[in-house]
Structure formats: C-alpha cells, structure tokens
Amino acid sequence: MGCCGDDGDDGEILQPLTHSDDPNTSNRHPSAAVDGSVAEPDAVISPMNSNFSALACSDTLRAILERLPLLDLARAACVSRLWRLVASDREIQTGAFKAPWKLKAVVGNPSSGSFWRDNSLNRFAISHRLARGDSVASLAVMDIKRLNNMMSDHGIYSRERLLIPLSKPDLLINGTCYIELDACAKREVAVLYLEGIPDKKLNCILNRVTSDQGKRRIIESLRRSMQVDDGTAQYYLSLSNGDPRAALTEFSEDLTWERQVGLA
C-alpha cells in the first residue's frame, strides 16, 4: 500500500536499500564493494529499489511531475503504471503544454494523446478568415501551403480560412488556443484567433466538408489546377472519394500513362 492509501502493484517493486554496518564503507559509493569490486545490482540506488517510498504516492508524484517540461513528462510516463497514470493527467499535460509560451488556456480535446508530446512553435497556427481578393502571395507567409496541405495556389478558393504559421511567440502570451482538427489541412493544431473567439458559423462551415458548396469549390479548384472541364474534375474527385490531393495524383498518373503510350 502506498503512502496515500492506494493499493497497487507498483509498491511491491520498492525494496529497501541494503546498508552495510562497516564504518569503512560509509564514504564509499553505494555501488562499490569493500574489496573494490562492483557490488550487486540491488545495491544501486534508483527509484525502483531505494527506500524512498514517497515515489509510490500519487499526490507526491503529482507535485513533482507537474513541474516537469513536456519532454521529461513523457519520459516519466515510461517508468511505471503509477507514474504513467499521474503523468497522463489532463491538467498536468495542459500545464506543461502552456508553460513555455505563457498561454492562458488551451480549449478542446485532441483526437490523440500524442498531441501533447510536442509543444514546439510548429504546433500552433493563426486562423485567418479568407476575404475577397486574398491570395497566398498577398498573405506573404512562408510554408503556408505545407501547413494547409495545398498543392497549388488555387487551393485557396475551396476554403473559408487558412492556417497561418506562427512566427512571433509573443502572440501566445496570455492567449487562448483552441485544439482543432482542420478538415482541409488534415492536421490537428492549436489555433489562435487574434480577433478573440472562434466564429461559430465558420466552424460549422469547416466541419461540413461534404456540403454542396464545399464540393463545388473543390471542383473549381481542381479544374483550375488540372486545366480541365468541370466534368473531368468531378470524375477524378469521385475516384479519390472526395480527397483533392489524391484526385490530382490520379490525374497526374493518367497523364503520364497517356504520354508513355503516345496518346497525349
């Protein structure tokens, strides 16, 4: 039984360290024997064989782990089942995620626990609602195509917003980020809304990928990229089950085959 009154298997692996009564060994390294040879493994001090029973107390572990950075927190989760249980606590993970950037809050639940393993600047993005006249060139942001899963500039016409890579960490200070799985970008990011809170109408549109309007815009984008008519663009979109990127790949493979057999 741990010091908090919790029953568990982790307490059984905590064995007291064997001490020697010989005063000549008091100043020796714990792993060294009297004759200078290496001692048995059970004489090596570690969290698993020391008499530091507090390491089996969930409350004490929580007080320690909540002060660790995200990478060390992930390492601590590999020590034992108890440590993993404490290190996987949502409040601890969120605190470690926010700490380096001095975020005020993180809203939303990620689709995978691996989201919390990386809190680099690449994990964040700014939501920019597209307006008439916007283009990738006018936004003048590097890596915008990579972040939004765009193969060409025409992809901007099939979206209601773009994710802008965050280049100024100061924007995150006292800010609130929303964990979102962007359907167009096909990635999960912590989104910062400079205008305040997310637009509910925009979120509804973003999640309605299969709507008629969304399909129309995707077809228009494909038509411009492929330089074909609407029917051809719609045909390749249907072959790819609605994935524009796969449709372009399929179209490119067909063009290559036509050139090889002399049809193009």
KAJOCOR-V845437 format. One line per field, one symbol per residue. ss: DSSP state (H for helix, E for strand, L for the rest). phi: phi as a letter, one per 40 degrees, with the letter a starting at -180 (. if undefined). psi: psi as a letter, one per 30 degrees, with the letter a starting at -180 (. if undefined). A space follows every 50 residues. Layout:
BEGIN
ss: ???
phi: ???
psi: ???
END
This chain:
BEGIN
ss: LLLLLLLLHHHHHLLLLLLLLLHHHLLLLLLELLLLLELLHHHLLLLLLL LLHHHHLHHHHHHHHLLLLHHHHHHHLLLLHHHHHHHLLHHHHHHHHHHL LLLLEEELLLLLHHHHHLLLHHHEEEEEELLLLLLHHHHLLLLHHHHHLL LLHHHHHHLLEEEEELLLHHHHLLLEEEEEEELLLLEEEEEELLLLLLLH HHHHHHHLLLLHHHHHHHHHHHHHHHLLLHHHHHHHHHHLLLLHHHHHHH HHHHHHHHHHHLLL
phi: .cccgccaccccccbcccbccccccccccdcbcccgccccdccccadcbc cccccccccccccccccccccccccccccacccccccccdccccccccdc bfccabbhbccbccdccbbccccbabcbccbcgcaccccfbcgccccbfb cacccccbbcabccdcbbdccccfcbbbcbcccccfabbccbbcchbccc ccccccccccccccccccccccccccfbccccccccccccfgcccccccc cccccccccccgcb
psi: klfggkklfffffjkkkkkkfjffgeglkfgklegflkllffgkklffgl gifffgkeeeeefefffkleeeeeeeffeleeeeeefgkeeeeeeeeeef ghkelkklklfkffeffjhlfffllkkjkklkfkleeffhklgeeeeghk flfffffglflkkkkkfjffffkglkkkjkjkeefhlkljkkjfgclkje eeeeeefiegleeeeeeeeeeeeeefhaleeeeeefeeeghgjeeeeeee eeeeeeeeeeggf.
END
